């Protein structure tokens, strides 16, 4: 019986960032306002939302507001019994 050894896959940055479950994106930087002709925006570019601190800030504030609202509801509900 012959065993065939396979070469391990090369794990470069490009291969790690792309998965077989996620389609490759087509994100382009926005053109300058002085660019001649129509501005083409791909669907992948249009789907991009803001990233970084603003998103994290909104997440933390909304989570804290939900905890406070549930806490107030629990306090008011238990005091009414």
N, C-alpha and C positions, 0 to 999 in steps of 0.2 A: 504494500500500500504506500503510495507516494503522498507526502504532505507538501502542500504548496504554502509557502510563507508569504504573507502580504506585507508590503512596505507600510509602515504606519502613516496615517495622513499627516500632511504638513499643516500645522496649526498656525497660520499667519493671521494677522489682524483682519484681513478681508474675509477669510473663511470663517473666523469665529463670529463675526458680526452678522453673517448671513446664515439663516437656518433653512432647512428644507421645508419648514412649516410656514415661513413668512416670505412673502414675495418681495423681491428687491424693489426698493423705492426709486422714485424718479423725482427727487427734490432738487430744485434749481434755486440759485440765489436770485433775488429779485433784480430786475434790470434797473438801471439808473433812470431817473425821470427824464433825462435829456436823450434817452435812447430813441433813435428814429424808428418809425413803424409801430405796429401794434405790440402790446406786451402780452406774451404768452405765459399763462400760468397753468401748470399741470395739475391734475387732480390730487396728486400726492402733496404738492406744494400747498394747495388750498386747504388740505386737511390738517396742516401743521398748526398747532396751537402754541401759545406762549409757554416757554419752559423756564425753569429756574425758580428764583425767589418768589415772584408773584404767585405762582401756582402753589408752592409750599405754604405761603402765608395764608392763602384762601383756604387750603385744606386744614391747617391748624386752627384757624379762627372758626370755621364752620364746625369742626369737631368739638371745639370747646363750647360753642353755642349750643350744640346738641346735648352735651353733657349737662350744661347748666339748665337747659329746658327740661330735661328728664329729671334732674335733681329737684327743681322747683315743683314739678308735677307730683313727684313722689312725696315731698314734704306736705304739699297742700292736700293730697289725697289721704295721707295717713292722719293728718290733723282733723280731717272731716269725719273720721270714723268714730 
